[in-house]
Amino acid sequence: GRAVLWAKAKPKEATAPAVKAPPRPDLTESSTGMTFTGSLDSSEYLLGVGCRRKFGLAKIYAVGVYVGPQAARDEKLRGLSGDALLDTLAVGKFRKTVVLKMARDVGSEQLVQALEDALVPRLKQRGQGPEILGHFRNLMMASGGVKLAKGTVVEFRWEPDDVFKIAINGTHAGDVANAAHLGWAAMDTYLGKSSVVPELRKNVERGFAAWH
C-alpha cells in the first residue's frame, strides 16, 4: 500500500525505543476483493477487515482496522474478548487507524453524510453537539473533491495525543485537534456494539487473539 505523507510532529529531545510486535499478514476483504497490507509504515498492524453495505446489499467500501504495536503488549487487553476487548481497543492509548477503500464511486457528500449519521449519536452520548464535526466535514469535502472514485483510500488516524488525522489517497488532508470525543466516536462506529460493519467486530477479535 501507499505510505501516507503525514505531517511530521516537532522532534522531541529524546526518542523512546521502538516497540516491537509480531507481524500480521495481508488480508483481502472477500466480497470486494480489496486487499489491506498487514502493516502501515511498519508502525501499525492490521487486526481485521470487513465490508460496509447499504441496506445490507450494495457494497460501499471495504474497511480495515490497524493499531499501534503497544496494543500487543497492553496488559489491559490481556484475557479480554467480545465487547470488553473491542471497547478497550477503541479507547486504548495507542495509535489507531481505520482505512476505507471505496468499492464503487461514492459522492463525497454522500460519504460524509453517512459518516456523520453514525458519529452524531455517538458524540451525543458524550455530551457533544454536531458542531464538533464542522472541521472534519470541511477537511473531507476540500480534499475528497466531488466524487471518491472506486479504489479511493480514506484513512482516519487517532493519535494518543488526541489528534485525529485524515488522509485521502496517501495525502495528508489535515488534522482535528483535541479530538478525544471524535476519535472515540469513529472507533465505536466500527468496533462498538452498534457497528456499521458487524462482521468487522468478529474479524478484529479473531485477529487480535492471533496476534496478542
N, C-alpha and C positions, 0 to 999 in steps of 0.2 A: 504494500500500500504506500501511498504518497505520504511523506513526512510533512506534518503541519509546521509552517513557519510561524510559531507562536512568538509574540513579542517577548523579549527577554527581560527578566526582572533584574534590578540592580544587583551586582555581585556582592556577596557577603564576605566579611574578612576571613571567616573560617568556613570551610565546606565540610558538611557531615559525610562520613563514609557512605558509599553507595550500599543500599540494601539489596541483597540478592534474593531471588525467588525462583522456584522451579519453572522451567519453560512451559509454554502452553502451545498446543497445536493450532494451525489454521483451521477454521470451521466454515463450512458452507451452509447457508440457510437453504433448506431443501426446496421450499416452494418457489423461491425467487431465483435460486442459483447464484445469489450474491455471496462472495467469499470474504471473510474477515481474517486478517492476519492475527497470528497468535499473540503478538505484542505490538505496541505502539512505541516507536522510538526506543525500544528496549527498556522502557521505563513504566509501562503499564501492561497488564496481562488480561487476555480475553477469558471471560468466565462463561458466556453463553450467548446464543443468538435466537432470534425469533422473527416473526413477520407481523407487521401492523396491517390489519384488514379493515375495510369499510363495510359495514353491515354484515360482517363475518365472511364476506366473499371476495370483493375486489382487493387485490394486493397493492398496498400503497408504498410501503418501504420495508426493507429488512433492517433489523436493529441488532447491534452488539453492545455488550456492557464490558468495560475494562476497569480494572482497579490497580492502584499502585502496589508495589511489592510489599509494602508494610502490612497489607491485609493478610498476607500469607503467614505473618508472624504475630498477628494481633491476638493477644490472649482473650480478649472479649468475644472473639468469634469462635474460639475453640469449643467443640462439642455441640455447637448450635445447629439447628436445622429448621426447615419450614419458615414460618413467619418470623420467628425470633432471629434467624440467620439473616433473612432478607432485610428486615427492619434495621438490624445492626449494621449490615453492609451499607445501607443507604445513608447512615449518619456518621460512619467511621471517619476519623481524622486522617484520611489518606486521599490521594488524588483519585477521582472517579471520572470516567468519560463514557458518554453514550454516543454511539456512532450510528447515524441513519444513512441508508443507501437507497435512493429512490428506485422503486421497481417500475415506475411509469412516470410520464411527465406530470408534474404537480405544480399548480399555481402557487406562487409564494404566499399570496394572501390566504389561500385555502389551507396551506400547511400551518401558517402562523395562527390562523383562527382555530384550527383543530388542536394545536398545542395549548393555546390559551384556554380553550374549553376544558382541557384536562388540568391546567395549572391553577386557574382561578379558584375552584372549590377547595383545592388543597391549600392555597395561600390563605383562604378564608379560615380554615381550621387553625391557622397560626395567627389569626387576627390581622391579616394583611389584606389591603384592598387591591383591586386590579390595576391601580395606577403604578404599582411596583413593576409592572410588565412594560411600561412605556419605552424604556431604553432598549429592552430585549426586542420588542417589536421593531423599533427603528433600525437596529443593527441587522436584523434578519431581512427586512424589506430593502435596505440600502445595499446589502451585499448579495442577496439572492436574485435580484432582478425580478422581472415579472413572472418568470417561469423557472422551475427547477427541473431540468431535463432528466430523463431516465438515466440512472448511473451517478447523478449528483450525490456527493457525500457531504453531510452536515454533521459537525461534531460539537457536542456540548461538554465542556470540561469544568468540573467543580474542584477548585484547588483547596487545600487545607486552610488557607488564609481567607476563605470565603469569597474569592474572586471567581466569577462564572464567566468562562471564556467560550466564544463562538468562533467556529471556523467553517468555511464553505469551500469545498474542493481544494483543501490544503492551504488556503489563505486565511490568516487570522482576521476575522471580521471586526472584533472588538471585545471589550470586557464590560461586565456589570459588576461594580464594586459592592462590598457589604451585602453579599448575596446569599447569606445563610438560608433564608427562607426560600428563595428561588431555587437554590441548589437542592435543598431537601425536596421541594415540590417536583422538580424534574426527575429526581431519582425515584420518588414514590410513584410517579406516573408510570414507571416501567417495572419497579420492583415491589410496589405496595400491594395490599390485598385486593385493590380495585385496579390492578394493572391494565393498561390498554392493550397489552400483549401477554395474555395469561401464560402461554407456553414458555415465554422467556423466563418467568419466575422458576419454573421447574428446571429449565436448562441451566440457569445460573446456579441454582442449588447443586445440581449434579456436577457442574464444572468446578465449583468451589470445593466440593468434597474430594474430587480427584486431585486437586491442586494443593490444598492446605496441608 
